[in-house]
Amino acid sequence: MGFMKNNKLFTLISIAVLLISGCNDANTSNGSDSQSIQTDTSDTATSDVTSSADSSTSSSTSASDSSSDQPINSYYDDISITATGLSLQTSLRSLVTTTHTTETTYDGLREVFKTSDADPNNRGKIIWFYTGTSVSFSGFGGSNGDTNREHVWPKDAGKAFPETSKAGSDAHHLRPTETQINSIRGNKSFDIVPQTSANIAKQNGSTTYATGDYLSYTDSNFFYPGKGFRGQTARILFYVQLRWGQAYNLRFVLGSGSSKTIGDIETLMQWHLEEPASETELARNEVVYGIQGNRNPFIDVPNYACRIYANDGQSYNSKVAGVCNSF
């Protein structure tokens, strides 16, 4: 707690430097001026992922080696560099909970997203999650083409956790998405979906908001985010299970989950390791840290994911370990 207070000014200065080009000028209309990931957002949602992958030695080295990733700052000073499984999970859960000193409100996410999800290449715009489309934003709506608040871990109408508070309003968890694709995703778990034209998840009535692997796909059981958003999805879910899992009995499973369970954990770990955090994702972690007081450890120290979920005594451990050991 002392660290957080003493470094508040430093954090806010860092946020301004990281995102100064993406600050919102608060004079745009909601969802009316969208641009495809293939054009204006290619330098954010796609190029950032590529550049991060090229420098993966600093963010995702030897995932099976428990000491290969070192914490980036003193926030993690009290976390053992060799702990695994439930021991590591318990320590990190205590850290992200005790430092979570400010809980963002559901309505307050309107202002949070203007900075946390700002498009660094398009002043005054934000980036829709799952697809990378850059849009003007002034608030939330319920019609196709509007911006909605996506619970990446589905709230299941409040059955999984409170819809608009606690896990239901945590800024590390919720992301801005287009209303139709939010509805199409619904309560589905995440996994690979065949990339056929019939499986393209429509965004604002369109199946051409991107091309190929940059489109999102869906079938009756699973949702498959566009390229550049799969690793982010995994790290958000890891955070939610860490921060809120004990309070609401949220668990990972192999295959498709339901409400308080979500999958596929094997695929999510694959995505986490294949798509390291981009500069945009790293910057977002800093913004939310400055607002809430806590961080997403799986962005800062990628190897925490393998160290926990390959060793936490669950039935999926061997599958997850197989993924971790392949990197």
Secondary structure, 3 states (H helix, E strand, C coil): CHHHHHCHHHHHHHHHHHHHHHCCCCCCCCCCCCECCCCCCHHHHHHHHHHHHHCHHHCCCCCCCCCCCCCCCHHHCCCCCCCCHHHHHHHHHHHHHHCCCCCCCCCCHHHHHHHHCECCCCCCEEECCCCCCEEECCCECCCCCCEEEEECCCCHHHCCCCCCCHHHCCCCCEEEEEHHHHHHHCCCEECCCCCCHHHECCECCECCCCCHHHCCEECCCEEECCCCCHHHHHHHHHHHHHHHHHHHCCEECCCCCCCCEECCHHHHHHHHHHCCCCHHHHHHHHHHHHHHCCCCHHHHCCHHHHHHHCCCCCCCHHHHHHHHHCC
